[in-house]
Every structure is written in structure tokens, then in C-alpha cells.
Amino acid sequence: MAYIILLGIIKLQAFFKLVVKFVGRGLNIYDIVGINFLKLSSKVNNAFMKALNKKDVFKFTSYELKKEINTDYELKKSYFQAVSNSSWANYGYLVAFEINSSLMEEIGRLNQSFGIGVIELKSNPYESKILFQSSYKELDYKTIDKLCKINNSFESFIELTEKVLTAQERYVATTEKELIDSCDEVFKSESEISEYCNKKNIPLEEPSVEG
């Protein structure tokens, strides 16, 4: 998802289909997880902030990915999946390629009540947009621990994140690259996006022209 990279988030797509579940509870885990590192212009400030409080230099985001949301039933089902599956993270988003415009008022109500944001995803990532922002919450370490026990990809993601946060300054770039390399490849240019969409017969929206 190139749009997530545009937001400055390193991401790991765990499973395109939600196939991992809590044993005995029937809860899906997640579609995509990501981390955003705070980058300050001064190396001294970066080191100072890490020393004061490591949790202030990164934020975890969880994404619940759906193809389309057309009805109130689909909205409620998808939204509360996102609420459940993002309980461990700082931010949670419901992401869909198509969202019925008649649902916006209800999405706004749900967003105000439960804090899960909503992203409308386009095949051209520059056309994607955040419809409703996610509310910040503290990490749920018990849930993170449970996810690490049942999902090796997620555990590796957490482990590599810890390495980045604890690395000495001269090793930060190397450890960050290790984390990025462990994540899915993303499109690096609009031409790559167009080529992929044409190959997969995905309609590519034309960029909006302000006038």
C-alpha cells in the first residue's frame, strides 16, 4: 500500500485475508500493521527524546482492509472488526476502496464514539484520503504479547522495532533498513503503480485537477 508509505509509515502486511484468529474466541487479528518514527532535524534532539521517553518517538497503527462498504450492515461489521483488531495499537483505521457516500454521517458518529479512523483507498495512492482521523490511545501490551505468541510475522515486526529504538546512533540507519526490508515491497513511482494496475486490470483514477 503505497499510500501508507506516503504517510511516512513503515508497514507489514500480515495476511491479505484475515485467517489468523484467537483460539476459542473467533476474533480476526489484523490486515496491516505499521509504525511511524518521529524524525527530528537534530541528532542531539533525537537522542534526547529517546532517552526521556521511547514511546514518544514512535506510533503503531493498525489497518482493517476491506474492498467495499455499501450498506449500514457492512459498515457496522467492518468498523467493529477494526475496533477489535486495532485495540493493541496507538491508532486504528478502517480502509476501503469503495465507501457509500450515504454512510458518511454514520461513520462520523462511529468515529466520534470509538475513535477508529477511515481511509478511502484509491489505486492511485495520491488520490487516497483520510476521511476521518483516528484517535490516539496508549499501547495495549497484553494484547501485543498475545499477538506475538500466535503470529511469527508480528513478533518479528515488534522485535525489529525494538532494535531500531535501542540502536546506537551510528547503527540506526542499518537497523531501520532491516525493518523496512522485512516489510512488503511498495511502489516507488507513479509509473510502477500504472504498470501494476494495467497488469491486474485495476481502474486507475486520473489525478484531480483543481480549477
Disulfide bonds with the S-S distance in Angstrom:
none
